[in-house]
Amino acid sequence: RALLWDGGVQLGRKNWPVRLSATYFENRIDNYIQFVSRSAYLYEAANLDNTSIRGIEGSLIANPIERIGLNGNYTWTEHATYGQSRLPLPGRPDHRIHGQLDYEAAGLWFLDNIHSLKFFGQVRYRSLVSVDPFGNLQSPAYTAINAGASLEPVPGFDASLRVKNITDNQSRTDFFQRPLPGRSYFFNIELIQGADSNE
């Protein structure tokens, strides 16, 4: 049994250079089931009793000048079980922040024959979290810096490279207090048949 609701406001249209939004949400759930981390690769279902989750999320989307895009969001969450004892929910931080900067380089200098060449930088932050259902074990606040690029020489063919956690921050820990994976690299090639060259 659950009661979930949210409401918010939005300022700006799709073609505006800056758009803002804010949302309030609240969830009250009986016999809440959540998968809890036991290690970097093992999750188990746990019954966390009756649960209350509420908070505020704000977001920003901006295109201040041609070729540059900015977006970010901040979420504050208050969460706890409300049965016989009030305990924080595992894996849920009180504060979460995300920001990203995008740059489109296609059309500049010798790149005028390329359909798209994008670069991005990203920052993610989350505050301290509990990693067990009883609030005894905690993982400290964590910040990750990510970056990457994607090349689309012609419509329908895309190659991308992403580097996550550039600083190799390994302060995140699992249920056994072992550090979770640090810096990682991802390379992807995507081919879409019938892509429209006018897109």
Secondary structure, DSSP 8 states (H G I E B T S, - for coil): -EEEEEEEEEE--TTSSEEEEEEEEEEEESS-EEEEESSSS-EEEEE--SEEEEEEEEEEEE--STTEEEEEEEEEEEEEE-SSS----TT--SEEEEEEEEEE-TTSGGGTT-SEEEEEEEEEEE--EE-STTS--EE--EEEEEEEEEEESSTTEEEEEEEE-TT-----B-TTS-B----EEEEEEEE-TT--TT-
